[in-house]
């Protein structure tokens, strides 16, 4: 399969997952209406919100310059997260010996994946720097270089006119 087809396939899969993740609202994951207050997913709500927010933000990013490997990683994260949220949305606790433990495992699964998802997201949202973009350190270097060249030019000018250091310093003070 050509690289272009691979990229298109990965992007399509990612976009499909992101579209579905964008439809999930954190409040729907509470499931208090179905499970009751004793078995709801309230404890996982902050993590669910952060995870979904990362995917919402990702769906608004320009993924065009993102390399295939990074697209695959975040696509895998999106697919696994979607599966986790589907399990939460379909959780009833029925037929389980310990429904609270099963619920806690589902919450932990989302919580444990958040750090990896955030790291992969951080890699993707960093803009690749264009060749003509100014880096703050290169701007400082450019200004410093300009000052040095100006100082050397002033020294050369006064030296050629048989000027003294005192005349040079007076000229600098006038500037």
Steps between C-alpha positions, in 0.01 A plus 500: 500500500639842410582750770229737376238223534627415848477862608149533354388180672642610838347848464161355407507269803609786726237739363230238547602443862527874566154560354352239733701623801375854432144373539564363849417737783662445841161528672376202297786294644375550856221248441338597831151474349557135406740382771393708797718712722681200654629366171534807277826613340524834686849415630631479145334817372804734529716256306227436243470876446876546453524207262206616289632858499832379358318325217273802442808721472669248273203501265554876453873463422654497155627144470638546150868541601488223764722201416340160445648345818347770720168473320499126565573553871225753554265297279560196720439715808175632352382152408579356844341798677189467290478133593545586870222759485272259316552249781411767756192606305379139478590404859205375703672307776252218452626145522824604667611370836653834594363783281684773695832331434415468130400868492825600675702302245331688217577834668860394565542394138409851380705665775811293429488581128471877544871565550597313183225669300611842627861426406401390148273802468786727607719363224232562240399854595856629495529678172794397287712811463533638150844591375420871497337512846702698750607320811533737798857388555589560134341848519718582802801369313416715198469816711826421681676441171369830363629690805840334468525583128393859570765534772770357275394730216520801732847397617614450141359837396673693778821302459512588130461868585777482761247561770572422858312276735372807679343631179344158444351494850368853454336394174338199668363720779346736244307207349 
